[in-house]
């Protein structure tokens, strides 16, 4: 008897979209090999700094083949490959390559959506009368990128929606080109595990297995009600849409959280003043992002990771929505002081610190903030907004907060894979260039 949970006639196809996903292979490490031909063909890792406890933020294809993965500590990488070549991160160079690649993509399509420093989506849905063969277009894009940087490779996926196009890039690496269509999707899915799908990690795998779904193909043919049961609501419906060619991921949704964090070198962790400066820098980075999006936060998470892999975390719930970096830093330091008074043997910011991360969330738009009649935050918030308007018009060095003028090199420039920052040509050594994104 046929299992009604996987009723094939429940599928409603929507194959009208044409989405191309471009995923640069081992991007940071490949950029280093592009810049220095002596590194080509060799195992290369990129670190924010060279220290046994430093995390490798990118590895070359040659290093991946040996079993080295992003996020490993350098000491672990050396155990696998003593010959691993380490290069310090060069964010400005990576952004230059990123911008050159985006310019290549815009030659073919106006609707280009950068998803991260090494990924972008081209929405060709309105170009179906312009181009007849999108596989040919993908090959031309690869050639154009190679003309810009001959050692950079990319995997390109083509599908009716962004999710399946992203999945297609994972099916053939490096330098892959795969198109998923209504005719071949089942053949692709039956070769995969649930955790091979972008967005399905072990926790979601367990949710699906609890309702009897063990493979991506079973997931595709599962009823909407069964998927809603597995994921606990509307998320299950979104998964049904993704696997049936409907678009739910193409454009950026309203921001739910913002994060800023850094891995700390041994030299930085040895100075309490430097750690404090890093906290100020991270708070200011988040302040700028919130000002850009005209939001205040009502909740925040501050966490410190240590070299022994333990951590210290604390959560803030703000009665008055917060945006100001100095006020945020005061909350953090006050909470740390309270903890250290309660636990005299413990020190939160100490020489064993390996990383500092701050996340803000539960946003409220600035236009609906309610102030008391004599609340001095009204003037503070107006002043902060005015300062950023001046920076935007006359350059970010035109006016500075005191917290922006800190010791150079306290906080090295870095790129998060989930964000895309523009170039920054400022070189004023008395100014922390990394606080303010262009």
N, C-alpha and C positions, 0 to 999 in steps of 0.2 A: 504493500500500500504506500502511495506516495506521501511524503511528509509535507503537510500543508504549510509548514513554516517557510519552506523554500519554494513557493509557488512561482514558477517562471513567468506565468502570464500576468504577474503583478507589476512587471517592469514597464515603465513609461519612459521611452528614450527621448532625449533631447540632444541631438547631435549637431545642432546648428552652429555652435561656437567653434572658433579656431584659436587656440591659445598655445603659445610657444614659451617654454621655460628654459632659460639659459643658466647653467650652473658651472661656474669656473672650477676646474679640478685643482685641488691642493693650492689654492690661490696664493696665500702669502708666501709659501715656500717656493712656488713656481715663479713668483715675482723676483725673489732673491736669485733664483737660477737664471732668470732673464737678465737681471742686472749684472750678474757675474758668471760668465760662461764657464769658468773653471769649476762651478758647482754642478753643472749639468751631468746627469747620469749618476750622481752620488746621493747618499742618504743625507737629507738636510732637515733640520728642525729650526723653528723660529720661536724665540722666547722674549719676553719683555726685558729680561736681564739674565745673565748666566750665573746660576747658583744651583747646587745640588737639589734644593727643594723647589726650584722654579718649575712652573708648569709649562709644558710645550704647547703653544697655542696653534701651531700648524706644522705639518710634516709633509715632505715631498712624497711623490709617488713611489720613489725608490725606498724611502723609509717605511712607508705603509706596507710594502711588500715583505718587509722583515718582521712585521707585527707591531710596529710602533704606532701609537694612536694619539690623536689630539687629547690633551688633558693629562697625559702621563707626566710624572715628575722626571726631571732630567736625570736623576740618579737611577731611576728605573729604565729609562731609555738607554743609558750607557751600559747597563747590564745586558740588554738585548743586542746592542750594536755599539761597541766601544769606538768605532770609527765615525759615529754620527757627527756631522758638522753642524754647529750651532751658530745661528746668525741672530743678532738683536733685531727686534721689530722696527720697521721703518714705515710708520703709518702714512706719512705724507706721500711716499712713493707709491704705496698701495692705492691711495685715493687717486693719484694721477692715472694709474692704470685703470681704475674703476671708471673714471670720467671718460677716458678714451674709449673704453668698451661700450659705455652707455651711448656715446656719440655714434659709434658704429651701428648700434641697434636702432637709433632714431633715424638713420638713413632709410630704413625699411618700414618703419611704423611710428606714428606719432604717439600711440598709446603704449608707452614703455613705463613699467612700474618697477623701480628698484626694490627688491625685497630685502637685500642686505648688501654688504660690500662685495660679495661674490656671486650674487644671484639676481636675476631680473626676469620679469614677465613681459611678453609682447602680446597684446590682445589684437589678433588679426581678424576678429569676427566681422568687422566692417570692411575688410580688404578682400573678401572672397571674389569680387569681380576684378580686382586689381592683379592678384596673383593666382595662377592656375596650379602651381606645384609648390607646396610649402616645404616639402623635403628638399627641393632644390634651393629654396630661399635659406633654409637652415645651413646647407652646405656652403652657400655663398657667405653667410655670416661667419662661419668658421674660418673661411679663407680671409675675410676682411680682418678678423681679430688676429689672425696669424701675421698679416701684413703689419699690424701695429706692434705685435710682440710675438716673435716666431716660436717662443718656447711655451707660451700659455696655451693650454688646452681647455676645452669646455665640452660638457655633455648637454645635449639639447633634447628636450622632450616636446612632443606635439600631441595635443588631445583636445577634446571639446571643452574641458574646463581646466582650471589652474591646478587642482589637486592631482588629476590624472597626468597632466603634463609634468608636474614635479615628480610623480612616481616614475614616469618614463625615463627621467634623467638618472634615476637610481638603477635602472635595469641594465645599463651598459656604461661602464666606466673603466678607464678614462676615455675621453674623446668620443663619447657615444652619440648616437642619433637613433631615437626610437619614437614611433608614432603609435599611440593607442587609439583604436577605433572601436565602433560597435561590433565589428566583425572579429577582432582579435583580442578584446579585453579578457574574455574568459581564459584564453590560452595563456595570457600573461599571469592572471591572478592564480591559476591553479598551480603555478610553480613557486608561489610565495608563501611565507608564513605571515601570521597576523602582524607580528612586530616588524615586518618589512614595509608595512604601510606607513607613510609619514603621519605622525600623530598618534600611532598606536604603540605604546610602550607596555611594559609588563602589567601595570595596573589595569589598563584598558583591555589587555588580553585576558586577564582573569575575569573581568566583567562579562566579556563575550562568552567565555567558556562556561560561565555559570548558567547561561541561557542556552547552551548547546551549540554555540558557534565556534568552530575550531580552525577554520581556514578563511582567507579572503574571499574565495569563491562562495562559500556558504554565507558569508556576510553580505555579499552582493545580492544573493537571492533570498535573504531573510526579509520577513515582512517589516513594515515600518513599526508596527506595534511591538514586535520582538526587539527591534533595535532601540526603541524608546525605553523599553523595560531594562535592557542591558545598560544603557547610559543614563537612565534616570530622567528622561524628558526630551526636550527639543534637540539636544545634541545627537540623539539617535536618528532623528529625522534628517539632520544635516549630513550624517554619514550615508543615509540612503540616497540623498541627492548627489553627493560626490560620486558614488559608484554607479549612478545612472545618468551621468553627464550634465547634471544641472550645476550652475555656478553658485558657489557660496563663499569662495575664498579670494576672489580676484582683487578686490579693493580693500584698503585698510579700514578696519572697523574702528570705532571710537576707542581711544586708549583706555585700558583698564588699570594699568600700572606702569610705572617708570622705575628703572633701576640704574644705579651707578655703583661700580665696584672696582677694586684694584687688588692685584696680587702684590705682596710686599716683599722687598728684598731684605736680606740680612742687615745691610747697612741702614736701611730706612727704619727697620723695627728696633734698632738699637737706640734710637732717639725718640723720646716721648714728644718732643716738640715737633718732630717730623710727622709722627703719627697724628698728632692734633691737626697739623696743617693738611694732611690728607683727608681727614674728616671734614674740615672746612671746604676743601676743594670739591669733594663729592656732594656735599650739601649745596654748594653753589652751582654745580652742574645740574642738579635736580631743580633748583630754583629757576635757572634759565629755561629749562624745558617746560616747566609749569607756566612761566610767564609767556613763552611762545604760544602755548595752547590755551592761554587765558583760563587756567584752572587753579584751584587750591586743593590741597589734600586733607583728608580727615583721618587718615591712618598711615602708619609707617612701620617698617621693620628694619632694625639695625642689627647686623650680625658681624662677628669677628671669628675668623677661622685661625686655628693654631697649627704649628708644625707637626704636632702629634695627632693631627686630624680631629681633635675635639673642637667645639665651638661654643660661643656665648651669643645668645640672641635675646632681644627684647622687642616688644611691640608697643607702639604708641597709638592712643586714640585721642584725637585733638577735639576738645569742646569747641574751640574756635578754629575753623579751617586755616591751614598754614601754607605759606609759600616762601617766607623769608629764610635764607640760608643761616644767618646768624642766630635767629630764634630757634631754628631746627637744631643747630649745633649745641645750643644751650640745653635743650631738652635731653639730647644724647649724653652730654657730660654730667648733667644732674642725675640721670638714671645710673650712669656708671659710678658716680660718687656714692649714691644710695647703696648700690650693690657692694661696693668695696668696704663701706662702713659695716654692713651686715656680715660680710665675709672678709675679715681683715687679712686673711692669708692669701687672698686672691687679688690679682691685678688684671684688669681687662685689657688695657693697652700696655703691652710689655714686649720684651725682646723676642718672645716666642710667636708673635703675631705673623700669620702667613697671608691673610687676606682680610679686607674690610668691604662690606657690601651694605648698601642702603636701598630700600625699595619704598616708594610712596604709592598710595592707591586710594580708593574711595574718593573720587574727585567730585568737585562741585564747581560749576562755571562761575567766573568772577562776577558776572552781572547779577547773580542772585544771592551774593553774600550779604548777610544782614549785619549791620553795625549798630552798636548802641549810640545814643545821641552824642555822648562825650568821649567816644572811643578814639584814642589817638592812632589806632591802626589805620584809620581812613587816610591820614596824611602819609603814613609810612608806605602804604600800598600804592598811593598815587605817585610818590617819589620814586619807588622802585620801578614802576611802569614807565615813568618819564625817563629814568636813567637808561632803560633798555631801548626806548625810542631814539634817544640821542646816539647810543651805540649803533643802532641799526642805520641811522642816517649818516653819521660822521665816522664810523669805524669803532671797533670795540675798544681801542685804546684811548678814545676821546674822553672818556670819563670812567673812573674806576671806584669800586668799593674798596675799603681798606683790606678786606679779606682776600681780594684778588692780587694784592701786591705781597707775595710771599717768596720765600727762598726758591730760586730757580732749581729745576730738576727734582723738586719734591715729588711731583706727580707727572710722570712721563706720559706722553701722548699714547693713546691706545685706541683700537677700533673694536667695537663689539660686533659680532657677526649678525646681530639682529638690528643694526642701525647703519645708516649711511651718512657720513659727514662730508662736507665739502672741504676743499683745500683751505689752508690757513697759511698765509705768507708772512705773518708777523714774526719778528725775531727779536723783539725787545726783551733782553735777558732779565730785566727787573720785573717782568710781568708774567704771570702764569698763563701762557697761551692756551692751556688745556682746559681752562674753566669754561670758556665760552665757545660754543659751537657756532659756526657761520651758517 
